[in-house]
Amino acid sequence: MTSVGSVLKPENSMIAGLAVVGLVIANYNLHNGSVSSNALSPAENGAGNLTTTNKKAGWTSIVMVAGVSLLAKDANIFILGMAAVIAMHSSYLHSIAVSPQLNKIVSGPEAAGAYLPAAA
């Protein structure tokens, strides 16, 4: 049985991995905008547009990293790319969850100072 090895040499594998990290960062910035602009928006608690675009950026980044690493048959690309996805996703989740008025993570819309209709 023949072993399936990487198409790339070790030094080129690291360069390709760093290029995939750049693609992940560009994908998150394309879908979500900058982290600071997300941090200045009102906190959402998992149901708003920022949360939806963050999930979309995460899934497209995972598919992109998996595709490139499968084409290159290289685990280094996969490891570096998925580490970038985890770092970017957690960074954006944190910036979405922080209330700019309170400057801390809030647990509900009433804690964030959002408008709540009166009880009937």
N, C-alpha and C positions, 0 to 999 in steps of 0.2 A: 504494500500500500504506500502510496506517495503522500508525504505530508504537505499540507497547504501552508505555505509561508507568505510573509508579507511581500508585496510587490516593491516596496520601497526599501532603500538602505536605511540603517538606523539614524543617520544624521538627517536624512530627508524625511524620515518619519516624524521627528520632532518638529521640523519646519511645517509639515502638513498639519500636524496637531495644533500648532499655534495659529495657523491660518484658519482652521475650523473654529478655534476659540474666537477669532476676529469675526467670523461669520455669525456665530451665536450672538455676540455683542451687537453686531449690526442688525440682526433680526429683531432682538428685543427693542433696540432703539427705534427701528422702523415701525413696529407695532404699537409700542407704548409711549414713545417720546422719552424725554430724560427722566431720571429718577427724581430730580428736584421738582420738576413740574407735577409729577404724581404726588409727591409729598405735600405740595401746597393745595391739592384738591381736597374736598371734604372726605372724611373716612367713610368707607362703604360697607364693611362687614359681609363681604362675599356675594353681593347680589347686583353690583353695578357694572357699568361699562368698563371701568379700569380692570376689574377682576376678570371679566370676560376676555378682554384683549390680552391680559397677562397669561391666561390659560392657553389662548390661541398661539401666542408667541412661544410658550413652552412646548406645546405639541409639535409645532412646525420646526422648532429647533431640534427636538428629539429625532424627528424623521430625517432632518438634514444631516445630523451627526451620524445616525445609523447608516444612511445611504452612502455617505462618503467613506465611512470606515469599512463597510462591506465591499465597496468598489476597490478600495486600496488593500483589502484583506489585512488590516493593521489594527491591533488592539490599542496602540498608543493614541491614535486619533480618537477612538471611542472613549478612552479614559479621560483624556484632556477635554474633549467636547462635552461629555456628560458632567464633568466637574464645573465647566463654565455654565451649563444649563442650571445646575443646582445653585451656583453662586448668584447668577442673574435673577433667577426666579425668586429666591429668598430675599434678595435685595428689593425687588419690586413689591413683593408681598408685604414687606415691612413698611415701605413707603406708602402703600395704599392703606394700611391699617392705622397709621399714625394720624391723629387729629391735629391739624395745624393750630387750632385755637388753644388746645391743651398741651401740645407738644409731647404726647404720650399715646400709647396704643389704647384704644377704647374698645369696650365689649359690646356696645349696642348703639343704635342711632340716637337714643335719648341722652346717652353719655357724651356723644359727639356734638350735642347742641343742635341736632337736626330738627326740622319741623315735624311734629307729630299731630295728627288731627285729634280734636277733642273726642272723648268717649261719648257715644250716643246714649 
